[in-house]
């Protein structure tokens, strides 16, 4: 539902203009980055149940797994936002192709 405000989801048309869509995407990116940064700098695993497991996939610690997940949220997760910004700026700055009304005829 977050992306439905930014992209054109099929027959529905978003009501936001492109500058607002870009700002909306930027704000969601900042929230994602804040969560990723929090997961990286916390000195202990946040999810207690997963930390208490005896064995984990890959044999890594819960803290290492949390930090790897935060890195994946931060770096590859930013690719979708970067593509959104590029397309958004392109669509915002492209010329308007709507037909213009014909000028009124001069009468005397």
N, C-alpha and C positions, 0 to 999 in steps of 0.2 A: 504494500500500500504506500510505502514511502516513495518508491520510484514512480508510481502513477501520477504524482504531482509534477514530475520532471519530464518524463517521456510521453509520447502520444500513444496511449494504450488502445490500439485498434479503432473501433468506431467512436470511442469517447474522445473528447478534446479537453485537455487541461485548460483551466481558466487563467493560469498564471502566464504573464508575459516572460520572455526569455531572460531579462535581467533578474527577475524575481526567482525564476527557476534555478539560475546559476547560484544565487545567494542561498536558496533553500538547500541545494546540493552541497554547497560549501559548509553550511551549518551542520548537516548530517555527517560530513566528513570530519569536522572538528570533534563531534561527539564520539565518533569511532576512534579517532586518534587518542582522545583523552582516556577512553577505556583501555586501549592497547598500551598506552604509556603506564597507566595504573597497574596493569597486569605484569608489566616488565619490572617495575621498580619495587613492587611489594616483596618483602623478604621471606614470605612464607606462602604456601599454597592457599588459595582462597576457598576452594571447594573441598571441605573437610572429608566427605565420603571418599572422594577419589584419592586423597592423600593417605587415607587409612587402608587402602587396598594393599594386600600382600604382594601381588604381582601386577605389573602394568605392561601394556603393549610396548615392545621395543626395549624394555628393561631400563628405562630412564626414570629419574625421580619425578615426582609430581610437580615440583617447582620448575624443573627444566622443561617439562611438557607445557606448563603454563606459559613460560617465557617464549617457547617456540610458537605456541598458538598466538601469542600477542604479536610476535614478529610477522606472522602470516596475516594477521588482521591489519597490521600497519602498512607493510610494503606491498604485497600483492593486492590487498584490499583497496589500496589507493589507485590502482590501475583503472578500475571502473569509474572512479570519480574523475580521474584525469581525462578519460575518454568523454565523459559527460561534459566537462568544462570545454574541451576542444569543440565538440559538436554544438554545445550551447552558444559559445561565442561566434562560431561560424554562422549558425542560424540567426543569431541576433543581429549580426553585421551584414548579412546578405541583403541585396537590394529588394525592395518590395515589388512583387510582380503582379499586384492587383491592378485591374484596369482602371484608368483614370477617367473621370467624366469629361465629355467633350466641352470645350469652352463655349460659353454663351455667344450667340451670334450678335453682332453689332446691329442695332436698329436706329434709324434716325426719325 
